[in-house]
Amino acid sequence: MLKTEGEGIGYLDAIYLHNSDDIISVLKQKPLDLIIDCTKNVPDNTLLSGIYNFQIQQNSCFVIILPVEKQTNFPDLWDIAPTKTEALDLISFGQIQRELNF
């Protein structure tokens, strides 16, 4: 289900995302910046919103991987990247900002 992709980064394929409570309970036990890969399956925005809100409350990053042509109807504040490499870059940038207290 939730894999570790690097220092403090969790990675989840959206195919395994059935409700936000499951992932939030995992993140409560082990806080991580989170990438959700939605290239194969795009969950409902309300499901993603619950996870996004939790991550923001925890001062943790939340990035969605989604092809450019599918990047519509998402809130402007969400970080959306077309590839896993770019998602990891966004997470790294967020971690640096936290370290510098931005």
Backbone atoms as SQL, in Angstrom:
CREATE TABLE atoms (id INTEGER PRIMARY KEY, chain TEXT, resi INTEGER, resn TEXT, atom TEXT, x REAL, y REAL, z REAL);
INSERT INTO atoms VALUES
  (1, 'A', 1, 'MET', 'N', 0.826, -1.178, 0.000),
  (2, 'A', 1, 'MET', 'CA', 0.000, 0.000, 0.000),
  (3, 'A', 1, 'MET', 'C', 0.882, 1.258, 0.000),
  (4, 'A', 2, 'LEU', 'N', 1.241, 1.766, 1.146),
  (5, 'A', 2, 'LEU', 'CA', 2.048, 2.981, 1.242),
  (6, 'A', 2, 'LEU', 'C', 3.523, 2.586, 1.264),
  (7, 'A', 3, 'LYS', 'N', 4.267, 3.076, 0.274),
  (8, 'A', 3, 'LYS', 'CA', 5.688, 2.785, 0.182),
  (9, 'A', 3, 'LYS', 'C', 6.475, 4.013, 0.625),
  (10, 'A', 4, 'THR', 'N', 7.689, 3.783, 1.077),
  (11, 'A', 4, 'THR', 'CA', 8.585, 4.892, 1.401),
  (12, 'A', 4, 'THR', 'C', 9.491, 5.109, 0.202),
  (13, 'A', 5, 'GLU', 'N', 9.547, 6.346, -0.276),
  (14, 'A', 5, 'GLU', 'CA', 10.306, 6.685, -1.474),
  (15, 'A', 5, 'GLU', 'C', 11.575, 7.449, -1.190),
  (16, 'A', 6, 'GLY', 'N', 11.847, 7.748, 0.016),
  (17, 'A', 6, 'GLY', 'CA', 13.029, 8.514, 0.361),
  (18, 'A', 6, 'GLY', 'C', 12.865, 9.022, 1.774),
  (19, 'A', 7, 'GLU', 'N', 13.707, 9.923, 2.154),
  (20, 'A', 7, 'GLU', 'CA', 13.687, 10.461, 3.512),
  (21, 'A', 7, 'GLU', 'C', 12.370, 11.186, 3.789),
  (22, 'A', 8, 'GLY', 'N', 11.501, 10.523, 4.533),
  (23, 'A', 8, 'GLY', 'CA', 10.253, 11.147, 4.947),
  (24, 'A', 8, 'GLY', 'C', 9.211, 11.298, 3.865),
  (25, 'A', 9, 'ILE', 'N', 9.313, 10.516, 2.783),
  (26, 'A', 9, 'ILE', 'CA', 8.373, 10.621, 1.670),
  (27, 'A', 9, 'ILE', 'C', 7.609, 9.319, 1.506),
  (28, 'A', 10, 'GLY', 'N', 6.290, 9.423, 1.537),
  (29, 'A', 10, 'GLY', 'CA', 5.430, 8.286, 1.292),
  (30, 'A', 10, 'GLY', 'C', 4.885, 8.337, -0.120),
  (31, 'A', 11, 'TYR', 'N', 4.703, 7.166, -0.736),
  (32, 'A', 11, 'TYR', 'CA', 4.196, 7.067, -2.101),
  (33, 'A', 11, 'TYR', 'C', 3.057, 6.063, -2.123),
  (34, 'A', 12, 'LEU', 'N', 1.936, 6.459, -2.722),
  (35, 'A', 12, 'LEU', 'CA', 0.765, 5.595, -2.775),
  (36, 'A', 12, 'LEU', 'C', 0.158, 5.647, -4.161),
  (37, 'A', 13, 'ASP', 'N', -0.064, 4.490, -4.761),
  (38, 'A', 13, 'ASP', 'CA', -0.799, 4.422, -6.018),
  (39, 'A', 13, 'ASP', 'C', -2.280, 4.572, -5.685),
  (40, 'A', 14, 'ALA', 'N', -2.972, 5.460, -6.378),
  (41, 'A', 14, 'ALA', 'CA', -4.373, 5.757, -6.087),
  (42, 'A', 14, 'ALA', 'C', -5.283, 4.550, -6.234),
  (43, 'A', 15, 'ILE', 'N', -4.832, 3.520, -6.934),
  (44, 'A', 15, 'ILE', 'CA', -5.620, 2.291, -7.057),
  (45, 'A', 15, 'ILE', 'C', -5.903, 1.699, -5.678),
  (46, 'A', 16, 'TYR', 'N', -4.988, 1.892, -4.736),
  (47, 'A', 16, 'TYR', 'CA', -5.134, 1.340, -3.392),
  (48, 'A', 16, 'TYR', 'C', -5.785, 2.308, -2.419),
  (49, 'A', 17, 'LEU', 'N', -6.221, 3.448, -2.893),
  (50, 'A', 17, 'LEU', 'CA', -6.822, 4.463, -2.038),
  (51, 'A', 17, 'LEU', 'C', -8.340, 4.301, -2.067),
  (52, 'A', 18, 'HIS', 'N', -8.895, 3.795, -0.965),
  (53, 'A', 18, 'HIS', 'CA', -10.336, 3.545, -0.914),
  (54, 'A', 18, 'HIS', 'C', -11.068, 4.565, -0.051),
  (55, 'A', 19, 'ASN', 'N', -10.411, 5.032, 0.982),
  (56, 'A', 19, 'ASN', 'CA', -10.974, 6.125, 1.787),
  (57, 'A', 19, 'ASN', 'C', -9.838, 6.862, 2.471),
  (58, 'A', 20, 'SER', 'N', -10.108, 8.107, 2.809),
  (59, 'A', 20, 'SER', 'CA', -9.045, 8.937, 3.377),
  (60, 'A', 20, 'SER', 'C', -8.686, 8.520, 4.799),
  (61, 'A', 21, 'ASP', 'N', -9.623, 7.917, 5.525),
  (62, 'A', 21, 'ASP', 'CA', -9.353, 7.534, 6.912),
  (63, 'A', 21, 'ASP', 'C', -8.215, 6.528, 7.021),
  (64, 'A', 22, 'ASP', 'N', -8.147, 5.585, 6.079),
  (65, 'A', 22, 'ASP', 'CA', -7.091, 4.571, 6.123),
  (66, 'A', 22, 'ASP', 'C', -5.706, 5.206, 6.017),
  (67, 'A', 23, 'ILE', 'N', -5.528, 6.074, 5.046),
  (68, 'A', 23, 'ILE', 'CA', -4.214, 6.683, 4.847),
  (69, 'A', 23, 'ILE', 'C', -3.902, 7.675, 5.957),
  (70, 'A', 24, 'ILE', 'N', -4.917, 8.396, 6.431),
  (71, 'A', 24, 'ILE', 'CA', -4.690, 9.354, 7.517),
  (72, 'A', 24, 'ILE', 'C', -4.273, 8.627, 8.789),
  (73, 'A', 25, 'SER', 'N', -4.849, 7.468, 9.075),
  (74, 'A', 25, 'SER', 'CA', -4.446, 6.725, 10.274),
  (75, 'A', 25, 'SER', 'C', -2.989, 6.274, 10.173),
  (76, 'A', 26, 'VAL', 'N', -2.545, 5.919, 8.978),
  (77, 'A', 26, 'VAL', 'CA', -1.140, 5.552, 8.772),
  (78, 'A', 26, 'VAL', 'C', -0.245, 6.775, 8.972),
  (79, 'A', 27, 'LEU', 'N', -0.664, 7.924, 8.415),
  (80, 'A', 27, 'LEU', 'CA', 0.135, 9.144, 8.526),
  (81, 'A', 27, 'LEU', 'C', 0.171, 9.687, 9.949),
  (82, 'A', 28, 'LYS', 'N', -0.833, 9.388, 10.753),
  (83, 'A', 28, 'LYS', 'CA', -0.808, 9.797, 12.163),
  (84, 'A', 28, 'LYS', 'C', 0.262, 9.029, 12.919),
  (85, 'A', 29, 'GLN', 'N', 0.470, 7.775, 12.543),
  (86, 'A', 29, 'GLN', 'CA', 1.473, 6.948, 13.203),
  (87, 'A', 29, 'GLN', 'C', 2.884, 7.295, 12.728),
  (88, 'A', 30, 'LYS', 'N', 3.002, 7.609, 11.449),
  (89, 'A', 30, 'LYS', 'CA', 4.313, 7.928, 10.873),
  (90, 'A', 30, 'LYS', 'C', 4.143, 9.098, 9.911),
  (91, 'A', 31, 'PRO', 'N', 4.331, 10.328, 10.396),
  (92, 'A', 31, 'PRO', 'CA', 4.169, 11.496, 9.526),
  (93, 'A', 31, 'PRO', 'C', 5.133, 11.456, 8.338),
  (94, 'A', 32, 'LEU', 'N', 4.582, 11.660, 7.159),
  (95, 'A', 32, 'LEU', 'CA', 5.364, 11.652, 5.922),
  (96, 'A', 32, 'LEU', 'C', 4.845, 12.733, 4.981),
  (97, 'A', 33, 'ASP', 'N', 5.704, 13.243, 4.136),
  (98, 'A', 33, 'ASP', 'CA', 5.235, 13.987, 2.982),
  (99, 'A', 33, 'ASP', 'C', 4.678, 12.925, 2.040),
  (100, 'A', 34, 'LEU', 'N', 3.628, 13.265, 1.296),
  (101, 'A', 34, 'LEU', 'CA', 2.901, 12.228, 0.568),
  (102, 'A', 34, 'LEU', 'C', 2.750, 12.543, -0.910),
  (103, 'A', 35, 'ILE', 'N', 3.012, 11.509, -1.722),
  (104, 'A', 35, 'ILE', 'CA', 2.754, 11.546, -3.158),
  (105, 'A', 35, 'ILE', 'C', 1.686, 10.502, -3.446),
  (106, 'A', 36, 'ILE', 'N', 0.623, 10.910, -4.147),
  (107, 'A', 36, 'ILE', 'CA', -0.397, 9.963, -4.588),
  (108, 'A', 36, 'ILE', 'C', -0.362, 9.934, -6.113),
  (109, 'A', 37, 'ASP', 'N', -0.119, 8.754, -6.655),
  (110, 'A', 37, 'ASP', 'CA', -0.012, 8.572, -8.097),
  (111, 'A', 37, 'ASP', 'C', -1.396, 8.287, -8.676),
  (112, 'A', 38, 'CYS', 'N', -1.922, 9.257, -9.403),
  (113, 'A', 38, 'CYS', 'CA', -3.268, 9.147, -9.980),
  (114, 'A', 38, 'CYS', 'C', -3.221, 8.937, -11.489),
  (115, 'A', 39, 'THR', 'N', -2.129, 8.398, -12.007),
  (116, 'A', 39, 'THR', 'CA', -2.015, 8.212, -13.450),
  (117, 'A', 39, 'THR', 'C', -2.959, 7.124, -13.959),
  (118, 'A', 40, 'LYS', 'N', -3.226, 6.103, -13.167),
  (119, 'A', 40, 'LYS', 'CA', -4.103, 5.009, -13.591),
  (120, 'A', 40, 'LYS', 'C', -5.527, 5.177, -13.092),
  (121, 'A', 41, 'ASN', 'N', -5.679, 5.846, -11.953),
  (122, 'A', 41, 'ASN', 'CA', -6.987, 5.975, -11.324),
  (123, 'A', 41, 'ASN', 'C', -7.056, 7.329, -10.619),
  (124, 'A', 42, 'VAL', 'N', -8.064, 8.122, -10.961),
  (125, 'A', 42, 'VAL', 'CA', -8.225, 9.432, -10.334),
  (126, 'A', 42, 'VAL', 'C', -9.373, 9.353, -9.335),
  (127, 'A', 43, 'PRO', 'N', -9.052, 9.385, -8.027),
  (128, 'A', 43, 'PRO', 'CA', -10.095, 9.335, -7.007),
  (129, 'A', 43, 'PRO', 'C', -10.924, 10.620, -7.001),
  (130, 'A', 44, 'ASP', 'N', -12.046, 10.562, -6.362),
  (131, 'A', 44, 'ASP', 'CA', -12.915, 11.716, -6.202),
  (132, 'A', 44, 'ASP', 'C', -12.173, 12.822, -5.440),
  (133, 'A', 45, 'ASN', 'N', -12.420, 14.067, -5.809),
  (134, 'A', 45, 'ASN', 'CA', -11.750, 15.188, -5.149),
  (135, 'A', 45, 'ASN', 'C', -12.046, 15.266, -3.655),
  (136, 'A', 46, 'THR', 'N', -13.221, 14.825, -3.222),
  (137, 'A', 46, 'THR', 'CA', -13.519, 14.884, -1.784),
  (138, 'A', 46, 'THR', 'C', -12.613, 13.928, -1.012),
  (139, 'A', 47, 'LEU', 'N', -12.307, 12.799, -1.592),
  (140, 'A', 47, 'LEU', 'CA', -11.384, 11.844, -0.961),
  (141, 'A', 47, 'LEU', 'C', -9.990, 12.462, -0.854),
  (142, 'A', 48, 'LEU', 'N', -9.522, 13.051, -1.936),
  (143, 'A', 48, 'LEU', 'CA', -8.207, 13.690, -1.931),
  (144, 'A', 48, 'LEU', 'C', -8.186, 14.913, -1.025),
  (145, 'A', 49, 'SER', 'N', -9.304, 15.634, -0.933),
  (146, 'A', 49, 'SER', 'CA', -9.374, 16.834, -0.082),
  (147, 'A', 49, 'SER', 'C', -9.145, 16.506, 1.383),
  (148, 'A', 50, 'GLY', 'N', -9.702, 15.387, 1.836),
  (149, 'A', 50, 'GLY', 'CA', -9.498, 14.981, 3.230),
  (150, 'A', 50, 'GLY', 'C', -8.031, 14.747, 3.538),
  (151, 'A', 51, 'ILE', 'N', -7.342, 14.101, 2.620),
  (152, 'A', 51, 'ILE', 'CA', -5.912, 13.841, 2.806),
  (153, 'A', 51, 'ILE', 'C', -5.118, 15.142, 2.701),
  (154, 'A', 52, 'TYR', 'N', -5.449, 15.974, 1.726),
  (155, 'A', 52, 'TYR', 'CA', -4.780, 17.269, 1.567),
  (156, 'A', 52, 'TYR', 'C', -4.905, 18.096, 2.846),
  (157, 'A', 53, 'ASN', 'N', -6.118, 18.203, 3.370),
  (158, 'A', 53, 'ASN', 'CA', -6.346, 18.997, 4.583),
  (159, 'A', 53, 'ASN', 'C', -5.548, 18.461, 5.763),
  (160, 'A', 54, 'PHE', 'N', -5.486, 17.135, 5.901),
  (161, 'A', 54, 'PHE', 'CA', -4.698, 16.541, 6.986),
  (162, 'A', 54, 'PHE', 'C', -3.219, 16.896, 6.818),
  (163, 'A', 55, 'GLN', 'N', -2.702, 16.751, 5.609),
  (164, 'A', 55, 'GLN', 'CA', -1.285, 17.041, 5.359),
  (165, 'A', 55, 'GLN', 'C', -0.965, 18.502, 5.654),
  (166, 'A', 56, 'ILE', 'N', -1.848, 19.413, 5.278),
  (167, 'A', 56, 'ILE', 'CA', -1.624, 20.837, 5.540),
  (168, 'A', 56, 'ILE', 'C', -1.606, 21.100, 7.043),
  (169, 'A', 57, 'GLN', 'N', -2.519, 20.472, 7.784),
  (170, 'A', 57, 'GLN', 'CA', -2.544, 20.633, 9.246),
  (171, 'A', 57, 'GLN', 'C', -1.255, 20.128, 9.877),
  (172, 'A', 58, 'GLN', 'N', -0.667, 19.108, 9.296),
  (173, 'A', 58, 'GLN', 'CA', 0.571, 18.524, 9.820),
  (174, 'A', 58, 'GLN', 'C', 1.819, 19.234, 9.295),
  (175, 'A', 59, 'ASN', 'N', 1.623, 20.267, 8.471),
  (176, 'A', 59, 'ASN', 'CA', 2.731, 20.978, 7.830),
  (177, 'A', 59, 'ASN', 'C', 3.574, 20.015, 6.990),
  (178, 'A', 60, 'SER', 'N', 2.875, 19.126, 6.286),
  (179, 'A', 60, 'SER', 'CA', 3.523, 18.144, 5.416),
  (180, 'A', 60, 'SER', 'C', 3.087, 18.375, 3.977),
  (181, 'A', 61, 'CYS', 'N', 3.913, 17.944, 3.047),
  (182, 'A', 61, 'CYS', 'CA', 3.619, 18.126, 1.629),
  (183, 'A', 61, 'CYS', 'C', 2.644, 17.073, 1.122),
  (184, 'A', 62, 'PHE', 'N', 1.916, 17.451, 0.087),
  (185, 'A', 62, 'PHE', 'CA', 0.965, 16.575, -0.587),
  (186, 'A', 62, 'PHE', 'C', 1.054, 16.867, -2.079),
  (187, 'A', 63, 'VAL', 'N', 1.466, 15.872, -2.866),
  (188, 'A', 63, 'VAL', 'CA', 1.615, 16.042, -4.309),
  (189, 'A', 63, 'VAL', 'C', 0.866, 14.922, -5.015),
  (190, 'A', 64, 'ILE', 'N', 0.164, 15.291, -6.067),
  (191, 'A', 64, 'ILE', 'CA', -0.554, 14.325, -6.894),
  (192, 'A', 64, 'ILE', 'C', 0.187, 14.192, -8.218),
  (193, 'A', 65, 'ILE', 'N', 0.384, 12.945, -8.661),
  (194, 'A', 65, 'ILE', 'CA', 0.942, 12.701, -9.988),
  (195, 'A', 65, 'ILE', 'C', -0.242, 12.504, -10.928),
  (196, 'A', 66, 'LEU', 'N', -0.272, 13.335, -11.968),
  (197, 'A', 66, 'LEU', 'CA', -1.390, 13.301, -12.902),
  (198, 'A', 66, 'LEU', 'C', -0.919, 13.834, -14.253),
  (199, 'A', 67, 'PRO', 'N', -1.218, 13.112, -15.345),
  (200, 'A', 67, 'PRO', 'CA', -0.837, 13.625, -16.661),
  (201, 'A', 67, 'PRO', 'C', -1.445, 15.011, -16.901),
  (202, 'A', 68, 'VAL', 'N', -0.740, 15.829, -17.654),
  (203, 'A', 68, 'VAL', 'CA', -1.145, 17.213, -17.882),
  (204, 'A', 68, 'VAL', 'C', -2.577, 17.299, -18.407),
  (205, 'A', 69, 'GLU', 'N', -2.943, 16.432, -19.318),
  (206, 'A', 69, 'GLU', 'CA', -4.275, 16.501, -19.921),
  (207, 'A', 69, 'GLU', 'C', -5.406, 16.198, -18.924),
  (208, 'A', 70, 'LYS', 'N', -5.074, 15.622, -17.778),
  (209, 'A', 70, 'LYS', 'CA', -6.081, 15.327, -16.749),
  (210, 'A', 70, 'LYS', 'C', -6.050, 16.322, -15.591),
  (211, 'A', 71, 'GLN', 'N', -5.196, 17.320, -15.675),
  (212, 'A', 71, 'GLN', 'CA', -5.023, 18.263, -14.570),
  (213, 'A', 71, 'GLN', 'C', -6.062, 19.390, -14.609),
  (214, 'A', 72, 'THR', 'N', -7.318, 19.012, -14.658),
  (215, 'A', 72, 'THR', 'CA', -8.401, 19.995, -14.636),
  (216, 'A', 72, 'THR', 'C', -9.294, 19.707, -13.433),
  (217, 'A', 73, 'ASN', 'N', -9.994, 20.716, -13.008),
  (218, 'A', 73, 'ASN', 'CA', -10.951, 20.593, -11.907),
  (219, 'A', 73, 'ASN', 'C', -10.311, 20.230, -10.568),
  (220, 'A', 74, 'PHE', 'N', -9.087, 20.685, -10.366),
  (221, 'A', 74, 'PHE', 'CA', -8.412, 20.511, -9.091),
  (222, 'A', 74, 'PHE', 'C', -8.140, 21.891, -8.497),
  (223, 'A', 75, 'PRO', 'N', -8.172, 22.009, -7.179),
  (224, 'A', 75, 'PRO', 'CA', -7.880, 23.313, -6.563),
  (225, 'A', 75, 'PRO', 'C', -6.494, 23.829, -6.957),
  (226, 'A', 76, 'ASP', 'N', -6.395, 25.131, -7.149),
  (227, 'A', 76, 'ASP', 'CA', -5.136, 25.753, -7.566),
  (228, 'A', 76, 'ASP', 'C', -4.019, 25.583, -6.543),
  (229, 'A', 77, 'LEU', 'N', -4.367, 25.449, -5.270),
  (230, 'A', 77, 'LEU', 'CA', -3.344, 25.336, -4.225),
  (231, 'A', 77, 'LEU', 'C', -2.665, 23.963, -4.182),
  (232, 'A', 78, 'TRP', 'N', -3.266, 22.975, -4.805),
  (233, 'A', 78, 'TRP', 'CA', -2.694, 21.628, -4.774),
  (234, 'A', 78, 'TRP', 'C', -1.474, 21.559, -5.682),
  (235, 'A', 79, 'ASP', 'N', -0.472, 20.805, -5.232),
  (236, 'A', 79, 'ASP', 'CA', 0.709, 20.548, -6.061),
  (237, 'A', 79, 'ASP', 'C', 0.425, 19.324, -6.917),
  (238, 'A', 80, 'ILE', 'N', 0.444, 19.529, -8.226),
  (239, 'A', 80, 'ILE', 'CA', 0.199, 18.444, -9.178),
  (240, 'A', 80, 'ILE', 'C', 1.382, 18.378, -10.128),
  (241, 'A', 81, 'ALA', 'N', 1.918, 17.183, -10.298),
  (242, 'A', 81, 'ALA', 'CA', 3.079, 16.977, -11.166),
  (243, 'A', 81, 'ALA', 'C', 2.755, 15.888, -12.188),
  (244, 'A', 82, 'PRO', 'N', 3.281, 16.011, -13.394),
  (245, 'A', 82, 'PRO', 'CA', 2.990, 15.002, -14.410),
  (246, 'A', 82, 'PRO', 'C', 3.818, 13.717, -14.284),
  (247, 'A', 83, 'THR', 'N', 4.905, 13.758, -13.523),
  (248, 'A', 83, 'THR', 'CA', 5.753, 12.571, -13.384),
  (249, 'A', 83, 'THR', 'C', 6.178, 12.387, -11.923),
  (250, 'A', 84, 'LYS', 'N', 6.614, 11.184, -11.624),
  (251, 'A', 84, 'LYS', 'CA', 7.093, 10.889, -10.273),
  (252, 'A', 84, 'LYS', 'C', 8.349, 11.700, -9.954),
  (253, 'A', 85, 'THR', 'N', 9.226, 11.871, -10.928),
  (254, 'A', 85, 'THR', 'CA', 10.442, 12.652, -10.715),
  (255, 'A', 85, 'THR', 'C', 10.104, 14.082, -10.313),
  (256, 'A', 86, 'GLU', 'N', 9.148, 14.688, -11.020),
  (257, 'A', 86, 'GLU', 'CA', 8.755, 16.058, -10.691),
  (258, 'A', 86, 'GLU', 'C', 8.048, 16.128, -9.340),
  (259, 'A', 87, 'ALA', 'N', 7.293, 15.094, -9.003),
  (260, 'A', 87, 'ALA', 'CA', 6.635, 15.045, -7.691),
  (261, 'A', 87, 'ALA', 'C', 7.682, 14.986, -6.580),
  (262, 'A', 88, 'LEU', 'N', 8.694, 14.171, -6.765),
  (263, 'A', 88, 'LEU', 'CA', 9.770, 14.086, -5.776),
  (264, 'A', 88, 'LEU', 'C', 10.516, 15.418, -5.653),
  (265, 'A', 89, 'ASP', 'N', 10.683, 16.117, -6.779),
  (266, 'A', 89, 'ASP', 'CA', 11.314, 17.442, -6.745),
  (267, 'A', 89, 'ASP', 'C', 10.467, 18.428, -5.931),
  (268, 'A', 90, 'LEU', 'N', 9.150, 18.401, -6.121),
  (269, 'A', 90, 'LEU', 'CA', 8.263, 19.290, -5.358),
  (270, 'A', 90, 'LEU', 'C', 8.345, 18.995, -3.866),
  (271, 'A', 91, 'ILE', 'N', 8.394, 17.714, -3.518),
  (272, 'A', 91, 'ILE', 'CA', 8.509, 17.321, -2.108),
  (273, 'A', 91, 'ILE', 'C', 9.845, 17.822, -1.546),
  (274, 'A', 92, 'SER', 'N', 10.928, 17.620, -2.284),
  (275, 'A', 92, 'SER', 'CA', 12.246, 18.073, -1.825),
  (276, 'A', 92, 'SER', 'C', 12.254, 19.580, -1.610),
  (277, 'A', 93, 'PHE', 'N', 11.643, 20.309, -2.522),
  (278, 'A', 93, 'PHE', 'CA', 11.557, 21.761, -2.400),
  (279, 'A', 93, 'PHE', 'C', 10.766, 22.143, -1.143),
  (280, 'A', 94, 'GLY', 'N', 9.643, 21.445, -0.899),
  (281, 'A', 94, 'GLY', 'CA', 8.847, 21.706, 0.304),
  (282, 'A', 94, 'GLY', 'C', 9.609, 21.417, 1.579),
  (283, 'A', 95, 'GLN', 'N', 10.405, 20.334, 1.570),
  (284, 'A', 95, 'GLN', 'CA', 11.199, 19.995, 2.752),
  (285, 'A', 95, 'GLN', 'C', 12.258, 21.060, 3.025),
  (286, 'A', 96, 'ILE', 'N', 12.877, 21.567, 1.968),
  (287, 'A', 96, 'ILE', 'CA', 13.877, 22.635, 2.123),
  (288, 'A', 96, 'ILE', 'C', 13.213, 23.891, 2.700),
  (289, 'A', 97, 'GLN', 'N', 12.046, 24.227, 2.180),
  (290, 'A', 97, 'GLN', 'CA', 11.329, 25.405, 2.702),
  (291, 'A', 97, 'GLN', 'C', 11.016, 25.251, 4.178),
  (292, 'A', 98, 'ARG', 'N', 10.604, 24.065, 4.602),
  (293, 'A', 98, 'ARG', 'CA', 10.318, 23.828, 6.033),
  (294, 'A', 98, 'ARG', 'C', 11.581, 23.998, 6.864),
  (295, 'A', 99, 'GLU', 'N', 12.691, 23.452, 6.384),
  (296, 'A', 99, 'GLU', 'CA', 13.959, 23.571, 7.106),
  (297, 'A', 99, 'GLU', 'C', 14.388, 25.027, 7.272),
  (298, 'A', 100, 'LEU', 'N', 14.050, 25.852, 6.277),
  (299, 'A', 100, 'LEU', 'CA', 14.413, 27.267, 6.311),
  (300, 'A', 100, 'LEU', 'C', 13.319, 28.134, 6.929),
  (301, 'A', 101, 'ASN', 'N', 12.260, 27.474, 7.431),
  (302, 'A', 101, 'ASN', 'CA', 11.122, 28.161, 8.068),
  (303, 'A', 101, 'ASN', 'C', 10.394, 29.120, 7.130),
  (304, 'A', 102, 'PHE', 'N', 10.213, 28.734, 5.869),
  (305, 'A', 102, 'PHE', 'CA', 9.416, 29.542, 4.944),
  (306, 'A', 102, 'PHE', 'C', 7.985, 29.133, 5.004);
